[in-house]
Amino acid sequence: MPEVRRLMPLPRLPDPVQPAQHEIAASYIGRLARLHGLSVNALWRYVTEREASGGMRRIVIPERLAAVTGRTVHALAGALPELRTPQPDWAMFRHQPQRGCRHCDAKHPGGEVIRILPHHRYVCTRHRLWLCPSDVDGHTTPLDALPEIVQAQRRHLRILRRHGWAATYDAVLTAILICGQLWSLPENKNGEARHDWVRRASILIPPDTAESAFSVARLCAVVYPEAVALASLFASPYWRRQAQKTTWNRRLFDAEIAQRLRHPNYSYKDHDNDPISHWANMNAKRPPLAPIYVHDQKRNLRKSALLPATQLAQQRHAQAFDPSRRAGEALVAHRYLATVFRRAWDPMRKHELLPNGDSYYRL
């Protein structure tokens, strides 16, 4: 296998494939090495150097990678977030790198493409694949039979453009958690939306296949359309005010909830057993939460394996899965919702500020 130092007199590679959008640098450099028959470690050392603090961690030098690929530093940084100067706000991205759409990745040769996706990217709308949170096996879930989930991604992006990433992140996760809690209630307490959740679950996790097809990622997809419908209220300053004001204003908010959940009998309850009423009472007046986990380039150079404890929990829920009976319990317990789950029933939070000056409550 040739050594990279042989390339030094002529450092530009003959086939400098382009990086994928939001790809991590280690993934791109690995693909370049495999395409040219080089040692991944050797190429990695050629385009990196140890950080100035003297640690063992190596950082990519954009100018060296640009010289090897023949692409400009600006073009590389546009696709690889880790090369951007100044560094992006990593709270806007998921903390754990993952695979993207397999059809989109097919045009990027050289092996597996690992990306760090922004929080709002749940579906590949072009190829109708569910991306977030990633499945246990790392594969994406096809949504050809469920176009409403694809449409929900487009509505999700409209919320993002209107209210910004922080409010949208908090609102969508809160709505997914609430949908999971409602799904765990008796049938007469969660509206017509429950029937859609059972129908979609039967498509994504067919009967008698739960032990092989079950994953909480698919349960997130099941409730996603209703979660986005609720999130447009939770992210809106107007509706947040309506949720916490006088009885008349609360009735307006409740009417919107009843319409979006297709639950004509829904009404405000002065106790915490109703998750929407609890959110209105305790959290509607609070600024949006920031993510608990933030991408760390020192640890997340490659896709992390699923934790053994998470695998055991998935297996336990799969064995007892029944979409018509308390199916939301597995969704509520998923670590993807940890940021809003920890806040859901705890009123005491420490107030801090986001880098842009907006306030939030850190867990």
C-alpha positions as CSV (number, residue, x, y, z in Angstrom):
1,M,0.0,0.0,0.0
2,P,1.6,3.3,-1.0
3,E,2.6,5.8,1.7
4,V,1.2,9.3,1.7
5,R,4.7,10.8,1.7
6,R,5.1,9.7,-1.9
7,L,2.3,12.2,-2.8
8,M,4.1,15.1,-1.2
9,P,5.9,16.2,-4.4
10,L,2.5,16.1,-6.1
11,P,0.0,16.3,-3.2
12,R,-3.2,16.7,-5.2
13,L,-5.1,13.4,-5.4
14,P,-6.2,12.4,-8.9
15,D,-9.9,11.8,-7.9
16,P,-10.7,14.4,-5.2
17,V,-14.4,13.5,-4.6
18,Q,-16.5,16.2,-3.0
19,P,-17.5,16.0,0.6
20,A,-21.1,15.4,1.6
21,Q,-23.1,18.1,3.3
22,H,-22.6,18.1,7.1
23,E,-20.1,15.2,6.8
24,I,-17.5,14.9,9.6
25,A,-13.9,15.4,8.5
26,A,-12.8,11.9,9.6
27,S,-15.4,10.4,7.3
28,Y,-14.3,12.4,4.3
29,I,-10.6,11.8,4.8
30,G,-11.3,8.1,5.2
31,R,-13.2,8.0,1.9
32,L,-10.4,9.8,0.1
33,A,-7.9,7.3,1.5
34,R,-9.9,4.2,0.5
35,L,-10.5,5.5,-3.0
36,H,-6.8,6.1,-3.6
37,G,-5.5,2.9,-1.9
38,L,-3.9,4.9,0.9
39,S,-3.5,4.3,4.6
40,V,-6.3,6.1,6.3
41,N,-4.0,6.8,9.3
42,A,-1.2,8.1,7.0
43,L,-3.5,10.5,5.1
44,W,-5.1,11.6,8.4
45,R,-1.6,12.5,9.8
46,Y,-0.7,14.3,6.5
47,V,-3.7,16.7,6.7
48,T,-3.7,17.2,10.5
49,E,-1.5,18.3,13.3
50,R,-1.6,18.1,17.0
51,E,-3.5,20.9,18.7
52,A,-1.5,23.8,20.1
53,S,-2.3,23.0,23.7
54,G,0.0,20.0,23.4
55,G,-2.7,17.3,23.8
56,M,-2.8,14.0,21.8
57,R,-5.8,15.2,19.7
58,R,-5.1,16.1,16.1
59,I,-7.0,18.9,14.3
60,V,-7.5,19.1,10.5
61,I,-5.6,21.9,8.8
62,P,-8.0,23.2,6.1
63,E,-5.1,24.4,3.8
64,R,-3.5,20.9,3.7
65,L,-6.8,19.2,2.9
66,A,-7.5,21.9,0.2
67,A,-4.1,21.2,-1.3
68,V,-4.7,17.4,-1.4
69,T,-8.2,17.7,-2.9
70,G,-7.7,20.8,-5.1
71,R,-10.8,22.4,-3.6
72,T,-10.9,25.7,-1.9
73,V,-10.9,26.0,1.9
74,H,-14.2,27.9,1.6
75,A,-15.8,25.0,-0.4
76,L,-14.6,22.4,2.0
77,A,-15.8,24.4,5.1
78,G,-19.2,24.8,3.4
79,A,-19.7,21.0,3.6
80,L,-17.6,20.1,6.6
81,P,-18.8,22.0,9.7
82,E,-15.6,21.1,11.7
83,L,-13.5,23.2,9.2
84,R,-15.5,26.4,9.7
85,T,-13.9,29.5,11.2
86,P,-15.3,30.6,13.6
87,Q,-16.6,27.3,14.8
88,P,-20.4,26.8,14.4
89,D,-22.7,26.8,17.3
90,W,-22.6,23.0,18.0
91,A,-25.8,23.2,20.0
92,M,-27.6,23.5,16.7
93,F,-26.4,20.1,15.6
94,R,-27.0,16.6,17.1
95,H,-24.2,15.6,19.3
96,Q,-23.8,12.1,17.8
97,P,-22.7,11.7,14.1
98,Q,-24.8,9.2,12.1
99,R,-25.6,7.9,8.7
100,G,-27.8,10.0,6.4
101,C,-30.0,8.9,3.5
102,R,-28.5,5.9,1.8
103,H,-29.7,7.1,-1.6
104,C,-28.2,10.6,-1.2
105,D,-24.9,8.9,0.1
106,A,-24.7,6.6,-2.9
107,K,-23.3,9.5,-5.0
108,H,-20.4,9.8,-2.6
109,P,-18.0,6.9,-3.2
110,G,-15.3,5.5,-0.9
111,G,-17.4,3.9,1.9
112,E,-19.8,5.0,4.6
113,V,-20.7,8.7,4.9
114,I,-21.0,9.9,8.5
115,R,-22.7,13.2,9.1
116,I,-23.5,15.5,12.0
117,L,-27.0,16.5,11.1
118,P,-28.8,19.6,12.4
119,H,-31.7,19.1,14.9
120,H,-34.4,19.9,12.3
121,R,-33.5,17.2,9.8
122,Y,-35.8,14.3,10.5
123,V,-36.7,13.1,7.0
124,C,-35.1,13.0,3.6
125,T,-38.0,14.5,1.7
126,R,-36.5,13.6,-1.7
127,H,-36.2,9.8,-1.0
128,R,-38.9,9.5,1.8
129,L,-36.6,8.1,4.4
130,W,-36.8,8.6,8.2
131,L,-33.4,9.7,9.6
132,C,-33.9,10.8,13.2
133,P,-33.3,9.4,15.7
134,S,-31.3,6.7,13.9
135,D,-32.5,3.1,14.2
136,V,-30.8,0.5,16.3
137,D,-29.1,-1.0,13.3
138,G,-28.2,2.4,11.9
139,H,-30.5,1.9,8.9
140,T,-33.1,4.4,7.7
141,T,-36.8,3.7,7.6
142,P,-38.7,4.0,4.3
143,L,-41.9,6.2,4.4
144,D,-43.4,5.5,1.0
145,A,-46.7,4.4,2.6
146,L,-46.8,7.4,5.0
147,P,-46.6,10.6,3.0
148,E,-48.0,12.6,5.9
149,I,-44.7,12.1,7.7
150,V,-42.8,13.6,4.8
151,Q,-45.2,16.6,4.7
152,A,-44.6,17.1,8.4
153,Q,-40.9,17.6,7.7
154,R,-41.8,20.5,5.4
155,R,-44.0,22.1,8.1
156,H,-41.1,21.5,10.6
157,L,-38.8,23.6,8.4
158,R,-41.4,26.4,8.2
159,I,-41.5,26.5,12.0
160,L,-37.7,26.7,11.9
161,R,-37.7,29.7,9.5
162,R,-40.3,31.5,11.6
163,H,-39.1,30.9,15.2
164,G,-35.4,29.9,14.9
165,W,-33.6,26.7,15.9
166,A,-33.7,27.0,19.7
167,A,-37.5,27.4,20.0
168,T,-38.1,24.8,17.2
169,Y,-35.8,22.3,18.9
170,D,-37.5,22.6,22.2
171,A,-41.0,22.7,20.7
172,V,-40.6,19.6,18.6
173,L,-39.0,17.5,21.3
174,T,-41.6,18.6,23.8
175,A,-44.4,17.7,21.4
176,I,-42.9,14.3,20.7
177,L,-42.7,13.6,24.5
178,I,-46.3,14.8,25.0
179,C,-47.6,12.6,22.1
180,G,-45.8,9.6,23.8
181,Q,-47.5,10.4,27.1
182,L,-50.9,10.8,25.4
183,W,-50.4,7.5,23.6
184,S,-49.9,5.8,27.0
185,L,-53.3,7.1,28.3
186,P,-56.5,5.1,28.0
187,E,-58.1,5.3,24.5
188,N,-60.8,7.7,25.4
189,K,-58.3,10.3,26.7
190,N,-56.1,11.0,23.7
191,G,-58.4,11.8,20.7
192,E,-58.6,10.5,17.2
193,A,-54.8,11.0,16.7
194,R,-54.4,7.7,18.6
195,H,-56.0,5.8,15.7
196,D,-53.4,7.2,13.3
197,W,-50.6,6.3,15.6
198,V,-51.8,2.7,15.8
199,R,-52.2,2.6,12.0
200,R,-48.7,4.0,11.3
201,A,-47.2,1.7,13.9
202,S,-48.8,-1.3,12.2
203,I,-47.1,-0.2,8.9
204,L,-43.7,0.5,10.3
205,I,-43.7,-2.3,12.8
206,P,-46.0,-5.0,11.2
207,P,-47.8,-7.4,13.6
208,D,-45.7,-10.4,14.7
209,T,-42.5,-8.7,13.7
210,A,-41.9,-6.6,16.7
211,E,-38.8,-8.4,17.9
212,S,-37.0,-7.8,14.6
213,A,-38.7,-4.5,13.4
214,F,-39.3,-2.6,16.6
215,S,-37.3,0.6,17.3
216,V,-38.1,3.7,19.2
217,A,-37.0,5.7,16.1
218,R,-40.0,4.3,14.3
219,L,-42.2,5.3,17.2
220,C,-40.9,8.9,16.8
221,A,-41.9,8.7,13.1
222,V,-45.4,7.4,14.1
223,V,-46.2,10.5,16.2
224,Y,-44.2,13.0,14.1
225,P,-47.1,14.6,12.1
226,E,-49.1,15.4,15.3
227,A,-45.9,16.5,17.1
228,V,-45.1,19.0,14.4
229,A,-48.7,20.3,14.5
230,L,-48.4,20.8,18.3
231,A,-44.9,22.2,18.0
232,S,-46.1,25.1,15.8
233,L,-48.1,26.2,18.9
234,F,-45.4,25.5,21.5
235,A,-42.8,27.5,19.5
236,S,-45.1,30.5,18.9
237,P,-44.8,33.4,21.4
238,Y,-48.5,34.2,20.8
239,W,-49.8,30.8,21.6
240,R,-47.5,30.4,24.6
241,R,-49.1,33.6,26.0
242,Q,-52.6,32.2,25.3
243,A,-51.7,29.0,27.2
244,Q,-50.8,30.8,30.4
245,K,-53.2,33.7,30.7
246,T,-56.8,34.1,31.6
247,T,-59.5,31.4,31.4
248,W,-60.8,32.8,28.1
249,N,-57.4,32.8,26.5
250,R,-56.8,29.3,27.8
251,R,-60.0,28.2,26.0
252,L,-58.6,29.5,22.7
253,F,-55.5,27.5,23.3
254,D,-57.4,24.4,24.2
255,A,-59.6,24.7,21.1
256,E,-56.4,24.7,19.0
257,I,-55.1,21.6,20.8
258,A,-58.5,19.9,20.3
259,Q,-58.4,20.6,16.6
260,R,-54.9,19.4,16.0
261,L,-55.3,16.2,18.0
262,R,-58.8,15.7,16.7
263,H,-60.0,15.5,20.3
264,P,-63.2,17.4,20.6
265,N,-63.6,16.7,24.3
266,Y,-60.1,18.0,25.2
267,S,-60.1,20.7,27.8
268,Y,-57.8,22.2,30.4
269,K,-57.3,20.2,33.5
270,D,-56.0,21.8,36.7
271,H,-53.7,18.9,37.5
272,D,-50.5,17.4,36.2
273,N,-51.9,14.2,34.8
274,D,-52.6,15.9,31.5
275,P,-49.2,16.6,29.9
276,I,-50.4,19.5,27.8
277,S,-51.9,21.3,30.8
278,H,-48.7,20.6,32.7
279,W,-46.7,22.2,29.9
280,A,-49.1,25.2,29.8
281,N,-48.9,25.7,33.6
282,M,-45.2,25.2,34.1
283,N,-43.2,25.5,30.9
284,A,-45.1,27.8,28.5
285,K,-43.6,30.9,30.3
286,R,-40.1,29.6,30.2
287,P,-37.5,30.2,27.5
288,P,-36.5,27.2,25.3
289,L,-34.2,24.6,26.6
290,A,-30.7,24.0,25.1
291,P,-29.6,20.5,24.4
292,I,-28.0,18.5,27.2
293,Y,-25.5,16.9,24.9
294,V,-23.4,18.9,22.4
295,H,-21.1,17.6,19.7
296,D,-17.6,17.0,21.0
297,Q,-15.0,16.7,18.2
298,K,-12.6,15.0,20.6
299,R,-15.0,12.0,21.1
300,N,-17.2,11.9,18.1
301,L,-14.8,11.3,15.2
302,R,-16.9,8.4,14.2
303,K,-20.4,7.1,14.7
304,S,-20.8,5.8,18.2
305,A,-22.1,2.3,18.9
306,L,-25.5,1.8,20.6
307,L,-25.0,1.5,24.4
308,P,-25.7,-2.0,25.7
309,A,-28.2,-0.6,28.2
310,T,-30.1,1.0,25.3
311,Q,-30.1,-2.3,23.4
312,L,-31.5,-4.2,26.4
313,A,-34.2,-1.5,26.8
314,Q,-35.1,-1.8,23.1
315,Q,-35.4,-5.6,23.4
316,R,-37.6,-5.3,26.5
317,H,-40.0,-2.9,24.9
318,A,-40.1,-5.0,21.7
319,Q,-41.2,-8.0,23.5
320,A,-44.1,-6.2,25.1
321,F,-45.0,-3.9,22.2
322,D,-48.7,-3.5,21.3
323,P,-49.6,-0.3,19.4
324,S,-53.1,-0.3,21.0
325,R,-51.9,-0.5,24.6
326,R,-49.6,2.0,26.2
327,A,-47.2,2.0,23.3
328,G,-46.0,5.5,24.1
329,E,-44.1,4.3,27.2
330,A,-41.2,3.2,25.1
331,L,-41.1,6.5,23.3
332,V,-41.2,8.6,26.5
333,A,-38.3,6.7,28.0
334,H,-36.0,7.1,25.0
335,R,-32.8,9.0,25.7
336,Y,-33.3,11.1,22.5
337,L,-35.9,13.0,24.6
338,A,-33.7,13.4,27.6
339,T,-33.5,17.2,27.4
340,V,-37.3,17.8,27.7
341,F,-38.0,14.6,29.7
342,R,-35.9,15.9,32.7
343,R,-37.7,19.2,32.6
344,A,-41.2,17.8,32.2
345,W,-42.0,17.1,35.8
346,D,-39.4,19.3,37.6
347,P,-40.2,23.0,38.0
348,M,-36.8,24.0,39.2
349,R,-34.2,24.9,36.5
350,K,-31.2,27.2,36.4
351,H,-31.5,30.1,34.1
352,E,-28.6,30.7,31.7
353,L,-28.0,32.3,28.3
354,L,-27.5,31.0,24.8
355,P,-24.4,32.3,22.9
356,N,-26.6,34.6,20.9
357,G,-28.0,36.2,24.1
358,D,-31.3,34.3,24.2
359,S,-32.1,32.7,27.6
360,Y,-32.8,29.1,28.4
361,Y,-32.9,26.7,31.3
362,R,-30.0,24.3,31.6
363,L,-30.7,20.9,33.1
